[in-house]
Amino acid sequence: MIAVIIVLAVLLGVVVLFALFMLGTYNGLIRSRMRTREAWAGIDVQLKRRASLVPNLVETVKGYAAHEKDVLENVTRARAMLEQAGGAAQAAQADSALTSALRSLFAVAENYPQLRANENFLALQQELSDIEEKIAFARQFYNRNVMDFNTRIEVFPNVVIANIFNFAPFEFFEAEETAREDVQVSFTT
């Protein structure tokens, strides 16, 4: 009789330990997923802040460089792509397109000394520069959280629990190669 009680106590102890392990692992995965979502929200906020500056920037440049219609349209189109992006990969692609379009816009501005001296343009340029730094930091923070979460759901024994509860990996927010290349602008007058 005592042997049966000991066996049942050991089995109950094993079940309780396993349940505690499952609960702890599950909660750890939930916390990691929430940190990653929070990090994405940080990127999203900065991307929206930058996108909200674009109309003011385009209007300021338009007054000085009205014949640079293609450049202005590319910036507007890239901004719309960013606002419609649904996920890290699409947002990264749209962000790269907007970065490239903004580089072209600033290259156009170099040909207009009175625009470069315009206080509104300078303020917008400075604010955009500040947001770019915040986006870079937010992207790094997000990607670090994605790496942590994706690693957690791939290592044993977490992978078993992650599969049971359908934890899916997050996409990294990566800059496109085109965003790292120099922009070529030609002027026809």
Rosetta constraint file for C-alpha pairs under 8 A:
AtomPair CA 1 CA 5 HARMONIC 6.42 0.50
AtomPair CA 2 CA 6 HARMONIC 6.14 0.50
AtomPair CA 3 CA 7 HARMONIC 6.13 0.50
AtomPair CA 4 CA 8 HARMONIC 6.06 0.50
AtomPair CA 5 CA 9 HARMONIC 5.98 0.50
AtomPair CA 6 CA 10 HARMONIC 6.09 0.50
AtomPair CA 7 CA 11 HARMONIC 6.09 0.50
AtomPair CA 8 CA 12 HARMONIC 5.93 0.50
AtomPair CA 9 CA 13 HARMONIC 5.96 0.50
AtomPair CA 10 CA 14 HARMONIC 6.12 0.50
AtomPair CA 11 CA 15 HARMONIC 6.15 0.50
AtomPair CA 12 CA 16 HARMONIC 6.06 0.50
AtomPair CA 13 CA 17 HARMONIC 6.04 0.50
AtomPair CA 14 CA 18 HARMONIC 6.02 0.50
AtomPair CA 15 CA 19 HARMONIC 6.03 0.50
AtomPair CA 16 CA 20 HARMONIC 6.06 0.50
AtomPair CA 17 CA 21 HARMONIC 6.06 0.50
AtomPair CA 18 CA 22 HARMONIC 6.11 0.50
AtomPair CA 19 CA 23 HARMONIC 6.02 0.50
AtomPair CA 20 CA 24 HARMONIC 5.97 0.50
AtomPair CA 21 CA 25 HARMONIC 6.03 0.50
AtomPair CA 22 CA 26 HARMONIC 5.94 0.50
AtomPair CA 22 CA 161 HARMONIC 7.14 0.50
AtomPair CA 23 CA 27 HARMONIC 6.03 0.50
AtomPair CA 24 CA 28 HARMONIC 6.06 0.50
AtomPair CA 25 CA 29 HARMONIC 6.22 0.50
AtomPair CA 25 CA 158 HARMONIC 6.63 0.50
AtomPair CA 25 CA 161 HARMONIC 7.47 0.50
AtomPair CA 26 CA 30 HARMONIC 6.23 0.50
AtomPair CA 26 CA 161 HARMONIC 6.85 0.50
AtomPair CA 26 CA 162 HARMONIC 7.67 0.50
AtomPair CA 27 CA 31 HARMONIC 6.14 0.50
AtomPair CA 28 CA 32 HARMONIC 6.16 0.50
AtomPair CA 29 CA 33 HARMONIC 6.06 0.50
AtomPair CA 29 CA 149 HARMONIC 7.19 0.50
AtomPair CA 29 CA 152 HARMONIC 7.16 0.50
AtomPair CA 29 CA 153 HARMONIC 7.43 0.50
AtomPair CA 29 CA 162 HARMONIC 7.75 0.50
AtomPair CA 30 CA 34 HARMONIC 6.12 0.50
AtomPair CA 31 CA 35 HARMONIC 6.19 0.50
AtomPair CA 32 CA 36 HARMONIC 6.25 0.50
AtomPair CA 32 CA 145 HARMONIC 7.34 0.50
AtomPair CA 32 CA 148 HARMONIC 7.48 0.50
AtomPair CA 32 CA 149 HARMONIC 5.59 0.50
AtomPair CA 33 CA 37 HARMONIC 6.21 0.50
AtomPair CA 33 CA 149 HARMONIC 6.36 0.50
AtomPair CA 34 CA 38 HARMONIC 6.05 0.50
AtomPair CA 35 CA 39 HARMONIC 6.10 0.50
AtomPair CA 35 CA 145 HARMONIC 6.73 0.50
AtomPair CA 36 CA 40 HARMONIC 6.24 0.50
AtomPair CA 36 CA 142 HARMONIC 6.18 0.50
AtomPair CA 36 CA 145 HARMONIC 5.11 0.50
AtomPair CA 36 CA 146 HARMONIC 5.90 0.50
AtomPair CA 36 CA 149 HARMONIC 7.35 0.50
AtomPair CA 37 CA 41 HARMONIC 6.24 0.50
AtomPair CA 38 CA 42 HARMONIC 6.49 0.50
AtomPair CA 39 CA 43 HARMONIC 6.67 0.50
AtomPair CA 39 CA 138 HARMONIC 6.85 0.50
AtomPair CA 39 CA 141 HARMONIC 6.43 0.50
AtomPair CA 39 CA 142 HARMONIC 4.69 0.50
AtomPair CA 39 CA 145 HARMONIC 7.25 0.50
AtomPair CA 40 CA 44 HARMONIC 6.12 0.50
AtomPair CA 40 CA 138 HARMONIC 7.87 0.50
AtomPair CA 40 CA 142 HARMONIC 5.85 0.50
AtomPair CA 41 CA 45 HARMONIC 6.09 0.50
AtomPair CA 42 CA 46 HARMONIC 6.44 0.50
AtomPair CA 42 CA 138 HARMONIC 5.98 0.50
AtomPair CA 43 CA 47 HARMONIC 6.09 0.50
AtomPair CA 43 CA 135 HARMONIC 6.02 0.50
AtomPair CA 43 CA 138 HARMONIC 5.27 0.50
AtomPair CA 43 CA 139 HARMONIC 6.23 0.50
AtomPair CA 43 CA 142 HARMONIC 7.58 0.50
AtomPair CA 44 CA 48 HARMONIC 6.10 0.50
AtomPair CA 45 CA 49 HARMONIC 6.15 0.50
AtomPair CA 46 CA 50 HARMONIC 6.18 0.50
AtomPair CA 46 CA 131 HARMONIC 6.42 0.50
AtomPair CA 46 CA 134 HARMONIC 6.83 0.50
AtomPair CA 46 CA 135 HARMONIC 5.78 0.50
AtomPair CA 47 CA 51 HARMONIC 6.07 0.50
AtomPair CA 47 CA 82 HARMONIC 7.79 0.50
AtomPair CA 47 CA 95 HARMONIC 7.74 0.50
AtomPair CA 47 CA 135 HARMONIC 7.00 0.50
AtomPair CA 48 CA 52 HARMONIC 6.03 0.50
AtomPair CA 48 CA 83 HARMONIC 7.37 0.50
AtomPair CA 49 CA 53 HARMONIC 6.61 0.50
AtomPair CA 49 CA 131 HARMONIC 7.46 0.50
AtomPair CA 50 CA 54 HARMONIC 6.73 0.50
AtomPair CA 50 CA 128 HARMONIC 6.39 0.50
AtomPair CA 50 CA 131 HARMONIC 6.41 0.50
AtomPair CA 50 CA 132 HARMONIC 7.88 0.50
AtomPair CA 51 CA 55 HARMONIC 7.84 0.50
AtomPair CA 51 CA 79 HARMONIC 5.82 0.50
AtomPair CA 51 CA 82 HARMONIC 7.62 0.50
AtomPair CA 51 CA 83 HARMONIC 7.64 0.50
AtomPair CA 52 CA 56 HARMONIC 7.88 0.50
AtomPair CA 53 CA 57 HARMONIC 6.22 0.50
AtomPair CA 53 CA 124 HARMONIC 7.13 0.50
AtomPair CA 53 CA 128 HARMONIC 7.37 0.50
AtomPair CA 54 CA 58 HARMONIC 5.96 0.50
AtomPair CA 54 CA 75 HARMONIC 7.56 0.50
AtomPair CA 54 CA 76 HARMONIC 7.46 0.50
AtomPair CA 54 CA 79 HARMONIC 7.28 0.50
AtomPair CA 55 CA 59 HARMONIC 6.07 0.50
AtomPair CA 55 CA 76 HARMONIC 7.54 0.50
AtomPair CA 56 CA 60 HARMONIC 6.13 0.50
AtomPair CA 56 CA 124 HARMONIC 7.81 0.50
AtomPair CA 57 CA 61 HARMONIC 6.21 0.50
AtomPair CA 57 CA 121 HARMONIC 6.75 0.50
AtomPair CA 57 CA 124 HARMONIC 6.50 0.50
AtomPair CA 58 CA 62 HARMONIC 5.80 0.50
AtomPair CA 58 CA 72 HARMONIC 6.26 0.50
AtomPair CA 58 CA 75 HARMONIC 7.75 0.50
AtomPair CA 58 CA 76 HARMONIC 7.93 0.50
AtomPair CA 59 CA 63 HARMONIC 6.51 0.50
AtomPair CA 60 CA 64 HARMONIC 7.29 0.50
AtomPair CA 60 CA 120 HARMONIC 7.49 0.50
AtomPair CA 60 CA 121 HARMONIC 6.37 0.50
AtomPair CA 61 CA 65 HARMONIC 5.79 0.50
AtomPair CA 61 CA 66 HARMONIC 7.63 0.50
AtomPair CA 61 CA 109 HARMONIC 7.12 0.50
AtomPair CA 61 CA 115 HARMONIC 7.04 0.50
AtomPair CA 61 CA 121 HARMONIC 7.70 0.50
AtomPair CA 62 CA 66 HARMONIC 4.83 0.50
AtomPair CA 62 CA 68 HARMONIC 7.86 0.50
AtomPair CA 62 CA 72 HARMONIC 7.48 0.50
AtomPair CA 64 CA 112 HARMONIC 7.16 0.50
AtomPair CA 64 CA 114 HARMONIC 7.98 0.50
AtomPair CA 64 CA 115 HARMONIC 6.40 0.50
AtomPair CA 65 CA 108 HARMONIC 7.79 0.50
AtomPair CA 65 CA 109 HARMONIC 7.83 0.50
AtomPair CA 65 CA 112 HARMONIC 7.62 0.50
AtomPair CA 68 CA 72 HARMONIC 6.55 0.50
AtomPair CA 68 CA 108 HARMONIC 7.70 0.50
AtomPair CA 69 CA 73 HARMONIC 6.09 0.50
AtomPair CA 70 CA 74 HARMONIC 6.07 0.50
AtomPair CA 71 CA 75 HARMONIC 6.38 0.50
AtomPair CA 71 CA 101 HARMONIC 6.98 0.50
AtomPair CA 71 CA 104 HARMONIC 6.57 0.50
AtomPair CA 71 CA 105 HARMONIC 6.13 0.50
AtomPair CA 72 CA 76 HARMONIC 6.35 0.50
AtomPair CA 72 CA 105 HARMONIC 7.05 0.50
AtomPair CA 73 CA 77 HARMONIC 6.00 0.50
AtomPair CA 74 CA 78 HARMONIC 6.01 0.50
AtomPair CA 74 CA 101 HARMONIC 5.92 0.50
AtomPair CA 75 CA 79 HARMONIC 6.15 0.50
AtomPair CA 75 CA 98 HARMONIC 6.23 0.50
AtomPair CA 75 CA 101 HARMONIC 4.97 0.50
AtomPair CA 75 CA 102 HARMONIC 6.26 0.50
AtomPair CA 75 CA 105 HARMONIC 7.54 0.50
AtomPair CA 76 CA 80 HARMONIC 6.35 0.50
AtomPair CA 77 CA 81 HARMONIC 6.35 0.50
AtomPair CA 78 CA 82 HARMONIC 6.32 0.50
AtomPair CA 78 CA 94 HARMONIC 6.37 0.50
AtomPair CA 78 CA 95 HARMONIC 7.78 0.50
AtomPair CA 78 CA 97 HARMONIC 5.65 0.50
AtomPair CA 78 CA 98 HARMONIC 4.76 0.50
AtomPair CA 78 CA 101 HARMONIC 7.01 0.50
AtomPair CA 79 CA 83 HARMONIC 6.36 0.50
AtomPair CA 79 CA 94 HARMONIC 7.70 0.50
AtomPair CA 79 CA 98 HARMONIC 6.07 0.50
AtomPair CA 80 CA 84 HARMONIC 6.31 0.50
AtomPair CA 81 CA 85 HARMONIC 6.13 0.50
AtomPair CA 81 CA 94 HARMONIC 5.52 0.50
AtomPair CA 82 CA 90 HARMONIC 7.97 0.50
AtomPair CA 82 CA 91 HARMONIC 5.93 0.50
AtomPair CA 82 CA 94 HARMONIC 4.79 0.50
AtomPair CA 82 CA 95 HARMONIC 6.14 0.50
AtomPair CA 82 CA 98 HARMONIC 7.53 0.50
AtomPair CA 85 CA 90 HARMONIC 5.16 0.50
AtomPair CA 85 CA 91 HARMONIC 4.97 0.50
AtomPair CA 85 CA 94 HARMONIC 6.92 0.50
AtomPair CA 86 CA 90 HARMONIC 6.01 0.50
AtomPair CA 86 CA 91 HARMONIC 6.68 0.50
AtomPair CA 87 CA 91 HARMONIC 5.92 0.50
AtomPair CA 87 CA 171 HARMONIC 7.94 0.50
AtomPair CA 88 CA 92 HARMONIC 5.90 0.50
AtomPair CA 88 CA 171 HARMONIC 5.88 0.50
AtomPair CA 88 CA 172 HARMONIC 6.41 0.50
AtomPair CA 88 CA 173 HARMONIC 5.18 0.50
AtomPair CA 89 CA 93 HARMONIC 6.29 0.50
AtomPair CA 89 CA 171 HARMONIC 6.56 0.50
AtomPair CA 89 CA 172 HARMONIC 7.11 0.50
AtomPair CA 89 CA 173 HARMONIC 6.16 0.50
AtomPair CA 89 CA 174 HARMONIC 7.37 0.50
AtomPair CA 90 CA 94 HARMONIC 6.07 0.50
AtomPair CA 91 CA 95 HARMONIC 5.80 0.50
AtomPair CA 91 CA 173 HARMONIC 7.67 0.50
AtomPair CA 92 CA 96 HARMONIC 6.13 0.50
AtomPair CA 92 CA 173 HARMONIC 5.64 0.50
AtomPair CA 92 CA 174 HARMONIC 5.85 0.50
AtomPair CA 92 CA 175 HARMONIC 5.86 0.50
AtomPair CA 92 CA 176 HARMONIC 6.97 0.50
AtomPair CA 93 CA 97 HARMONIC 6.35 0.50
AtomPair CA 93 CA 175 HARMONIC 7.27 0.50
AtomPair CA 93 CA 176 HARMONIC 6.25 0.50
AtomPair CA 94 CA 98 HARMONIC 6.17 0.50
AtomPair CA 95 CA 99 HARMONIC 6.03 0.50
AtomPair CA 95 CA 175 HARMONIC 7.79 0.50
AtomPair CA 96 CA 100 HARMONIC 6.12 0.50
AtomPair CA 96 CA 175 HARMONIC 6.28 0.50
AtomPair CA 96 CA 176 HARMONIC 5.77 0.50
AtomPair CA 96 CA 178 HARMONIC 6.83 0.50
AtomPair CA 96 CA 179 HARMONIC 4.96 0.50
AtomPair CA 97 CA 101 HARMONIC 6.13 0.50
AtomPair CA 97 CA 178 HARMONIC 7.90 0.50
AtomPair CA 97 CA 179 HARMONIC 7.16 0.50
AtomPair CA 98 CA 102 HARMONIC 5.99 0.50
AtomPair CA 99 CA 103 HARMONIC 6.18 0.50
AtomPair CA 99 CA 179 HARMONIC 6.28 0.50
AtomPair CA 100 CA 104 HARMONIC 6.42 0.50
AtomPair CA 100 CA 178 HARMONIC 7.35 0.50
AtomPair CA 100 CA 179 HARMONIC 5.76 0.50
AtomPair CA 100 CA 183 HARMONIC 6.84 0.50
AtomPair CA 101 CA 105 HARMONIC 6.24 0.50
AtomPair CA 102 CA 106 HARMONIC 6.15 0.50
AtomPair CA 103 CA 107 HARMONIC 6.08 0.50
AtomPair CA 103 CA 183 HARMONIC 6.73 0.50
AtomPair CA 104 CA 108 HARMONIC 6.23 0.50
AtomPair CA 104 CA 183 HARMONIC 6.51 0.50
AtomPair CA 104 CA 184 HARMONIC 7.75 0.50
AtomPair CA 104 CA 185 HARMONIC 6.52 0.50
AtomPair CA 105 CA 109 HARMONIC 6.31 0.50
AtomPair CA 106 CA 110 HARMONIC 6.42 0.50
AtomPair CA 107 CA 111 HARMONIC 7.42 0.50
AtomPair CA 107 CA 185 HARMONIC 7.14 0.50
AtomPair CA 108 CA 112 HARMONIC 7.42 0.50
AtomPair CA 108 CA 185 HARMONIC 7.88 0.50
AtomPair CA 109 CA 113 HARMONIC 7.64 0.50
AtomPair CA 109 CA 115 HARMONIC 6.49 0.50
AtomPair CA 109 CA 116 HARMONIC 6.47 0.50
AtomPair CA 110 CA 116 HARMONIC 6.88 0.50
AtomPair CA 112 CA 116 HARMONIC 6.44 0.50
AtomPair CA 113 CA 117 HARMONIC 6.28 0.50
AtomPair CA 114 CA 118 HARMONIC 6.28 0.50
AtomPair CA 115 CA 121 HARMONIC 6.84 0.50
AtomPair CA 116 CA 121 HARMONIC 6.81 0.50
AtomPair CA 116 CA 122 HARMONIC 6.77 0.50
AtomPair CA 117 CA 121 HARMONIC 7.65 0.50
AtomPair CA 117 CA 122 HARMONIC 7.08 0.50
AtomPair CA 118 CA 122 HARMONIC 6.22 0.50
AtomPair CA 119 CA 123 HARMONIC 6.05 0.50
AtomPair CA 120 CA 124 HARMONIC 6.13 0.50
AtomPair CA 121 CA 125 HARMONIC 6.00 0.50
AtomPair CA 122 CA 126 HARMONIC 6.09 0.50
AtomPair CA 123 CA 127 HARMONIC 6.11 0.50
AtomPair CA 124 CA 128 HARMONIC 5.99 0.50
AtomPair CA 125 CA 129 HARMONIC 6.15 0.50
AtomPair CA 126 CA 130 HARMONIC 6.25 0.50
AtomPair CA 127 CA 131 HARMONIC 6.22 0.50
AtomPair CA 128 CA 132 HARMONIC 6.11 0.50
AtomPair CA 129 CA 133 HARMONIC 6.50 0.50
AtomPair CA 130 CA 134 HARMONIC 6.45 0.50
AtomPair CA 131 CA 135 HARMONIC 6.03 0.50
AtomPair CA 132 CA 136 HARMONIC 6.22 0.50
AtomPair CA 133 CA 137 HARMONIC 6.31 0.50
AtomPair CA 134 CA 138 HARMONIC 5.98 0.50
AtomPair CA 135 CA 139 HARMONIC 5.89 0.50
AtomPair CA 136 CA 140 HARMONIC 6.21 0.50
AtomPair CA 137 CA 141 HARMONIC 6.17 0.50
AtomPair CA 138 CA 142 HARMONIC 5.97 0.50
AtomPair CA 139 CA 143 HARMONIC 5.99 0.50
AtomPair CA 139 CA 173 HARMONIC 6.41 0.50
AtomPair CA 140 CA 144 HARMONIC 6.11 0.50
AtomPair CA 141 CA 145 HARMONIC 6.36 0.50
AtomPair CA 142 CA 146 HARMONIC 6.11 0.50
AtomPair CA 142 CA 172 HARMONIC 7.84 0.50
AtomPair CA 142 CA 173 HARMONIC 7.59 0.50
AtomPair CA 143 CA 147 HARMONIC 6.04 0.50
AtomPair CA 143 CA 172 HARMONIC 5.60 0.50
AtomPair CA 143 CA 173 HARMONIC 6.43 0.50
AtomPair CA 144 CA 148 HARMONIC 6.24 0.50
AtomPair CA 145 CA 149 HARMONIC 6.05 0.50
AtomPair CA 146 CA 150 HARMONIC 5.85 0.50
AtomPair CA 146 CA 169 HARMONIC 7.77 0.50
AtomPair CA 146 CA 170 HARMONIC 5.93 0.50
AtomPair CA 146 CA 171 HARMONIC 7.22 0.50
AtomPair CA 146 CA 172 HARMONIC 6.51 0.50
AtomPair CA 147 CA 151 HARMONIC 5.94 0.50
AtomPair CA 148 CA 152 HARMONIC 6.14 0.50
AtomPair CA 149 CA 153 HARMONIC 6.38 0.50
AtomPair CA 149 CA 169 HARMONIC 7.30 0.50
AtomPair CA 149 CA 170 HARMONIC 7.83 0.50
AtomPair CA 150 CA 154 HARMONIC 6.34 0.50
AtomPair CA 150 CA 169 HARMONIC 5.22 0.50
AtomPair CA 150 CA 170 HARMONIC 6.78 0.50
AtomPair CA 151 CA 155 HARMONIC 6.26 0.50
AtomPair CA 152 CA 158 HARMONIC 6.42 0.50
AtomPair CA 152 CA 159 HARMONIC 7.53 0.50
AtomPair CA 153 CA 158 HARMONIC 5.60 0.50
AtomPair CA 153 CA 159 HARMONIC 4.95 0.50
AtomPair CA 153 CA 162 HARMONIC 5.53 0.50
AtomPair CA 153 CA 167 HARMONIC 7.10 0.50
AtomPair CA 153 CA 168 HARMONIC 7.95 0.50
AtomPair CA 153 CA 169 HARMONIC 7.50 0.50
AtomPair CA 154 CA 158 HARMONIC 6.80 0.50
AtomPair CA 154 CA 159 HARMONIC 4.96 0.50
AtomPair CA 155 CA 159 HARMONIC 5.52 0.50
AtomPair CA 156 CA 160 HARMONIC 6.98 0.50
AtomPair CA 157 CA 161 HARMONIC 7.21 0.50
AtomPair CA 158 CA 162 HARMONIC 5.93 0.50
AtomPair CA 159 CA 163 HARMONIC 5.96 0.50
AtomPair CA 160 CA 164 HARMONIC 6.26 0.50
AtomPair CA 161 CA 165 HARMONIC 6.23 0.50
AtomPair CA 162 CA 166 HARMONIC 5.77 0.50
AtomPair CA 162 CA 167 HARMONIC 4.94 0.50
AtomPair CA 162 CA 168 HARMONIC 7.86 0.50
AtomPair CA 163 CA 167 HARMONIC 6.28 0.50
AtomPair CA 175 CA 179 HARMONIC 6.56 0.50
AtomPair CA 175 CA 180 HARMONIC 7.81 0.50
AtomPair CA 176 CA 180 HARMONIC 7.20 0.50
AtomPair CA 177 CA 181 HARMONIC 6.70 0.50
